[in-house]
Amino acid sequence: MYKGSCLCGSVSFLLKGRISDIIHCHCSLCRKASGSAYATNGFIDAADFEVTDTEASLTFYESAAGKRKYFCKCCGAPIYSENTAKPGRYRLRLGALDSDINERPMSHNFVTSKASWEDLDAGLPRYERYEPGRE
């Protein structure tokens, strides 16, 4: 079982099943929706997903007919999306998870759309906290 929530905590969820087909998506839509170089998404069964919305904060944006992207209207954190063409399956934004997961990403997708500054296999230094000189 996995637990997750939005940034402000008014939307939380439980996932009682597996996460499949995890990808790092570099398409321009995912970059804009995440505000980052890419979004990490995985598919889940809707029947295994239970949302608790204490402040009635969960809302959606319909990006195209039958495609809804759900997010917290208080903090803006993306949670999941659904497509009526694929009933019973949601695409979960893995950054919303609070639990560690067992599954792993299988690929970087839409790499020809990646941000110009993104180096997929950068040999950048790694720090446990902030980079040296920043507090």
Secondary structure, 3 states (H helix, E strand, C coil): CEEEECCCCCEEEEECCCCEEEEEECCHHHHHHHCCCCEEEEEEEHHHEEEEECCCCEEEEEEECCEEEEEECCCCCEEEEEECCCCCEEEEEHHHECCCCCCCCCEEECHHHCCCCCCCCCCCCCCCCCCCCCC
